[in-house]
Amino acid sequence: MLGLLALATAARIWLDPVAAATQMGLVVNGPLGQATLRADVAGLFAGIGGLSVFGAVKGDGRWLLAPLCLVVAALAGRLLNLALAGFTVEQTPPILVEVVLVLILGAAFRILKPPGKMA
């Protein structure tokens, strides 16, 4: 389910990067800004979503390691920002979402066994 949500988020950014940026607290600076949102931000969501869906469909937790690492890296960036720029209440929801995603992906990585390696 989280993979499908990530893919939907990527599609939303690809289709309307300005609206997505506004909701994320970003300001788009022309075509370069739109391209960066479509490539870097939507690309991150698409990678997380695609690999998560593939791992779930295949029933193979190994495919969840990459999305787990990507979400951990995003969370690390948010925590670094808290340390360097300080706390604002607007930062809380995305941090909580990423913590929950780390827990779900981590649990799924451990639970889903590669095909042929049943517990």
N, C-alpha and C positions, 0 to 999 in steps of 0.2 A: 504494500500500500504506500509506504513512504517513497518507494522508487517511482511510482506513478505520480505522486504529488510533486516530486522533484522534476520529473519530465514535464508536467503541466506548468510548473514555474518557468522552466526554460522556454517553453513555447510562448508563454505570456511575454517574457522579455524579448524574444525574437520578434514577436508581432508588434509590440508597442513598448519599446525601450524607455521612452520618455515617461510614460505613466508608471512603469515599474520602478524607474529611478526615483521618481517623486515619492512613491510609497516607501522606498528604502532609505530616504533621506539624502539622495544624491542629486547633483545638478548635472545635466547633460550639456556638454559644450560642443554643439555641432555634430557633423557626421563622424568625426573621430570619436567623440564621446559615445555616440550611438553604437559605433562599431566595437568599441571596447566593452560596452555592456553586453552586446550580442555575443561577442567572442569569449571574453574572460568570465563574466558573471553567468551568462546563460550556459556557456560551455561547462562550467563547474557543476551547475545543476544537472545538465544533461549527462555528464559523466557519472555523477553520483546516482542519478535515476536509472540510467541505462544499465549500469553494472549491478545495481541492486535488484532490478527486475530480472535480469538474466540469471543472477545467482539464485533468486527465489524460484524461478521457473525450472532451473536445472536441479534445484535442491542441493546445491553445492556451495557451502560457506566460503570456500576459497575466493569466490568472485566478490565477496563482500569486504575483503581486506582493503582493496583500493578505495572504495567509497568511505570506509571507516577512517582510513588515513586522511582522506580529503576533508572530512568533517572535523577531525581532530585538528588539522592544520588551520581550518577556518576558526575553530574555537580558540586556538592558541593566538591567532591574530586579534580576536575580540578581547581576550584577556590581556594581551600586550597593550591594546588601546586603553583598557581600564587603568593599567599601571601608568601609562604615559600621559593620557589626556584627562583622566578622572572619570568618575561615575556620573551617568545621567540615567534617569528612569527609562528613557526610550531604548537603552541598550539591553534592558532585562529580557524582553520577549525573545529576541534572536539567540541570546545566550542560552536561555532555558530550552529552546527548540533544539539547539545543537547538542546540549547535554543529553536530552532525551534521545536524539538520533544516535549519539555515541553509544548509549546504553542498549538501544534496540539493535543496532548493527553489530555491536560487540557480542551480545547474547546470540544473535542469529549466526554469527561467524562460528561461535563455539558449538551451537546446537546442530546446525546443518553439517552433515558429514559428506565428504566427497563420495560419489557413487562407488559402490563396491567396498566401502569401509564402514559398515554399520557397527554400532557399538555393541 
